[in-house]
Amino acid sequence: MQNLTNAKAAPGHKRKSISYDRYGYFFIAPFFIVFLIFQLYPIFFTFRTSLTDAAGWNKVLDNQIIGLDNFRKLFAFGTDVSNFFWQSFGNTIIMWMFNFVPQIAMALMLASWFTDTRLRLKFQGAFKVMIFMPNIITAATIGMLFFSFFNYPIAPVNTLMQQFGLLSKPFEFFRSTNAARGLVSFIQWWMWYGNTMIIMIAGILGINPALFEASLVDGCSSRQVFWKITLPLIKPILLYNLVTSLVGGLTMFDIPHLMTQGNPNYTTNTVARFIYQQGFETPNNFNMASAASVILFGIIVICSLILNAIMKDRDVKPAKRRAGK
């Protein structure tokens, strides 16, 4: 026993240890592999394809670099493809704005109500579940559901409106530009305002409760607490919602594609659907679809940077003291 102790205490003796650090890389490897194959590589492939003449399936791999010609076609106002692209972009902006502004306003209002200790609303859990429920339903289901509700000539909405005397004859919702855009905007708002509300609630609950307690002691009203404490302190969360809504709005595809097919007269056609039409419908202009994707990517990056600059906290720097004072 003494020899064993001496052997352990002998100088130069190294004790073997097992390190488990490297095993962490095995757990995170699947994410990076999937990201490299299905996200990073397609991004670089799209950027390269936007500079080629890849029009048609036979040109997907065997194509030639032609520079910025595809971008010139999209920015050459007056051509069919350029007019179609910018019309789709304008449609996207209109429908995004009409669902985004009510979405943020409703989410902020509900989040402030649910977190207000003065109101003490009952059945908050049930209300939150019902409000969030549309977000977990697939877009295909919602698109077909609303299509069946507002179809022409026989559909529940038309039938009810005629029974209540609001309509004398069936109304073709999907042949009216305003009605079709309004339906798409409403569905996008209805699907996502619950998700935005949950994120806002999480941000408000992360604020130090001592601030709200101090405001109660000082006699602040709920409106003053919201504008002076809650809103300034959730600016990072608000910025996150703004950017994610911007990305989701500009890449809107599923609802317009499933419910209206871009009609009437392509007034609900979005940029994402324009890219789909160019790439996966005859004559399969993958080069134009890739160029439009790059332009959309650039617009999203620029708008995100502008939002970040506007919402960024600006700390007031202390004035420099003069020498000798």
Salt bridges, closest charged atoms under 4 A:
ASP53 OD2 - LYS59 NZ 3.38
ASP69 OD1 - ARG72 NH1 2.51
GLU172 OE1 - ARG175 NE 2.72
ASP313 OD1 - LYS235 NZ 3.27
